[in-house]
Amino acid sequence: MASVIVAISLGLGLAAASGFRVFLPPMILSGAINIGIVNPAGELALLDGWGAFFVLFAAVVLEIGSYLIPWLDNLLDVIATPAAMLAGIGMMGSVLGAETDLDPIVRWTVAAIGGGGVSGAVQAGTVATRAVSTGTTGGLANPIVSIVEAIMAVFVTLLALLAPLLGLVLVIVGVVYAGKMIVRRKTIPQVAIS
């Protein structure tokens, strides 16, 4: 039972990190697999090998670089939101498959609800934060917001890998914050952009 709780904590942490940046958590997980920190069992075997790591590294560079361009970052959220949810589901489902012997139906249901929900909530919080930044600074502060999001993705991923239960606490705090940002965005008057 303890291993299931740790696996769920790890999966939720990686899913939350995917809500900040889609490609950073799998890249870091691939690095952890390649240096022997994580066992590449089940679907995690797809991340085994330095080729997978460098493909993900290139994707990370493109993703982070694109988010540093004001206004393009808001357009990317249209793609990033469903991608983050899919990444969260994939990360959690893969971890549960590698670390537990849950039935595949149960595993992917938990992954869809937990991983997809957490990554979606975090992504919605980043979208709301960026919208507030765009509305209040005309997009000038968005690159700073983007850098903070990338740092959070790295931090949450490393915390999930090294201290999954502590990572779970951070995920809970993050989801509460995301909810507050979404509510705050709804109360701030929207700026018409023409």
C-alpha positions as CSV (number, residue, x, y, z in Angstrom):
1,M,0.0,0.0,0.0
2,A,2.8,2.4,0.8
3,S,4.3,1.9,-2.6
4,V,1.0,2.8,-4.3
5,I,0.8,6.0,-2.2
6,V,4.4,6.9,-3.2
7,A,3.7,6.1,-6.9
8,I,0.5,8.2,-6.8
9,S,2.4,11.1,-5.2
10,L,5.2,10.8,-7.8
11,G,2.7,10.6,-10.6
12,L,0.7,13.6,-9.4
13,G,4.0,15.6,-8.9
14,L,5.1,14.9,-12.5
15,A,1.6,15.6,-13.8
16,A,1.6,19.0,-11.9
17,A,5.0,19.8,-13.4
18,S,3.6,19.0,-16.9
19,G,1.0,21.7,-16.2
20,F,3.9,24.3,-16.1
21,R,5.8,22.9,-19.1
22,V,4.8,19.9,-21.2
23,F,8.3,18.6,-22.1
24,L,10.4,19.4,-19.1
25,P,9.1,16.7,-16.7
26,P,9.6,13.9,-19.3
27,M,13.0,15.2,-20.2
28,I,14.1,15.3,-16.5
29,L,12.5,11.8,-16.0
30,S,14.4,10.5,-19.0
31,G,17.7,11.9,-17.5
32,A,16.8,10.2,-14.2
33,I,16.2,6.9,-16.0
34,N,19.5,7.2,-18.0
35,I,21.6,7.8,-14.9
36,G,19.9,5.0,-13.0
37,I,17.8,6.9,-10.5
38,V,14.5,5.6,-11.9
39,N,13.8,2.1,-13.1
40,P,12.6,2.2,-16.8
41,A,9.8,-0.4,-16.3
42,G,6.6,-0.5,-18.4
43,E,5.9,2.6,-20.5
44,L,8.8,4.4,-18.9
45,A,11.1,2.4,-21.1
46,L,10.2,4.8,-23.9
47,L,12.2,7.5,-22.0
48,D,15.2,5.2,-21.7
49,G,18.2,6.2,-23.8
50,W,20.0,9.4,-24.5
51,G,18.3,9.7,-27.8
52,A,15.0,10.2,-26.1
53,F,16.5,12.7,-23.7
54,F,18.0,14.8,-26.5
55,V,14.7,14.8,-28.5
56,L,12.9,16.0,-25.3
57,F,15.7,18.6,-24.7
58,A,15.2,20.1,-28.1
59,A,11.4,20.2,-27.5
60,V,12.1,22.0,-24.1
61,V,14.3,24.6,-25.8
62,L,11.6,25.3,-28.4
63,E,8.8,25.4,-25.8
64,I,10.6,27.7,-23.4
65,G,11.9,29.9,-26.2
66,S,8.4,30.3,-27.6
67,Y,7.0,31.3,-24.3
68,L,9.5,34.1,-24.0
69,I,7.9,35.9,-26.9
70,P,5.1,38.2,-25.7
71,W,1.6,37.5,-27.2
72,L,2.9,34.2,-28.8
73,D,2.8,32.8,-25.3
74,N,-1.0,33.4,-25.0
75,L,-1.5,31.7,-28.4
76,L,0.5,28.7,-27.3
77,D,-1.8,28.2,-24.4
78,V,-4.4,27.0,-26.9
79,I,-2.1,24.1,-27.8
80,A,-0.4,23.7,-24.4
81,T,-3.6,23.2,-22.3
82,P,-4.7,19.9,-23.9
83,A,-1.1,18.9,-24.4
84,A,-0.4,19.4,-20.7
85,M,-3.4,17.3,-19.7
86,L,-2.3,14.5,-22.0
87,A,1.2,14.7,-20.6
88,G,-0.1,14.6,-17.1
89,I,-2.2,11.5,-17.9
90,G,0.8,9.9,-19.6
91,M,3.3,10.7,-16.8
92,M,1.0,9.4,-14.1
93,G,-0.2,6.3,-15.9
94,S,3.4,5.4,-16.8
95,V,4.7,5.8,-13.3
96,L,1.8,3.8,-11.9
97,G,2.5,1.1,-14.4
98,A,6.2,1.0,-13.5
99,E,5.7,1.2,-9.7
100,T,2.5,-0.7,-9.0
101,D,0.6,-3.8,-10.2
102,L,-2.7,-2.0,-10.6
103,D,-5.1,-3.3,-13.2
104,P,-4.6,-1.2,-16.4
105,I,-8.2,0.0,-16.4
106,V,-7.8,1.3,-12.8
107,R,-4.4,2.7,-13.5
108,W,-5.4,4.7,-16.6
109,T,-8.7,5.8,-14.9
110,V,-6.7,7.1,-11.9
111,A,-4.2,8.7,-14.4
112,A,-6.9,10.4,-16.4
113,I,-8.7,11.8,-13.3
114,G,-5.7,12.5,-11.1
115,G,-2.9,13.2,-13.6
116,G,-5.1,15.0,-16.2
117,G,-7.0,16.9,-13.5
118,V,-3.9,18.1,-11.7
119,S,-2.0,19.1,-14.9
120,G,-5.1,20.8,-16.3
121,A,-5.6,22.8,-13.1
122,V,-1.9,23.9,-13.0
123,Q,-2.0,24.8,-16.7
124,A,-5.3,26.8,-16.1
125,G,-3.5,28.6,-13.3
126,T,-0.6,29.5,-15.6
127,V,-3.0,30.7,-18.3
128,A,-4.8,32.8,-15.8
129,T,-1.5,34.2,-14.4
130,R,-0.3,35.1,-17.9
131,A,-3.7,36.7,-18.8
132,V,-3.4,38.9,-15.7
133,S,0.2,39.7,-16.6
134,T,-0.9,40.6,-20.2
135,G,-3.8,42.7,-18.9
136,T,-1.8,44.6,-16.4
137,T,1.6,45.0,-18.2
138,G,0.6,44.6,-21.9
139,G,2.6,41.4,-22.0
140,L,5.9,42.9,-21.0
141,A,6.1,40.8,-17.8
142,N,5.1,37.6,-19.6
143,P,8.7,36.5,-20.2
144,I,9.4,36.8,-16.5
145,V,6.2,34.8,-15.7
146,S,7.4,32.2,-18.3
147,I,10.8,31.8,-16.7
148,V,9.2,31.4,-13.2
149,E,6.9,28.7,-14.7
150,A,9.9,26.9,-16.2
151,I,11.7,27.0,-12.8
152,M,8.6,25.7,-11.1
153,A,8.4,22.8,-13.6
154,V,12.0,21.9,-12.8
155,F,11.5,22.3,-9.1
156,V,8.3,20.3,-8.9
157,T,9.7,17.5,-11.1
158,L,12.9,17.1,-9.0
159,L,10.8,17.3,-5.8
160,A,8.5,14.6,-7.1
161,L,11.4,12.3,-8.0
162,L,13.4,12.9,-4.8
163,A,10.6,13.3,-2.2
164,P,7.3,12.3,-3.7
165,L,5.2,12.8,-0.5
166,L,6.5,16.3,0.0
167,G,5.8,16.8,-3.7
168,L,2.2,15.8,-3.1
169,V,1.9,18.6,-0.5
170,L,3.3,21.1,-3.0
171,V,0.8,19.8,-5.7
172,I,-2.1,20.4,-3.3
173,V,-0.9,24.0,-2.6
174,G,-0.4,24.6,-6.3
175,V,-3.9,23.4,-7.2
176,V,-5.4,25.7,-4.6
177,Y,-3.3,28.6,-6.0
178,A,-4.4,27.8,-9.5
179,G,-8.0,27.9,-8.4
180,K,-7.4,31.3,-6.8
181,M,-5.8,32.6,-10.0
182,I,-8.7,31.4,-12.1
183,V,-11.2,33.1,-9.8
184,R,-9.0,36.3,-9.8
185,R,-8.9,36.3,-13.6
186,K,-12.7,36.2,-13.8
187,T,-12.9,39.3,-11.5
188,I,-10.3,41.4,-13.5
189,P,-11.8,43.4,-16.4
190,Q,-10.7,42.0,-19.7
191,V,-8.7,44.3,-21.9
192,A,-9.9,44.4,-25.5
193,I,-7.0,43.8,-27.9
194,S,-7.6,44.8,-31.5
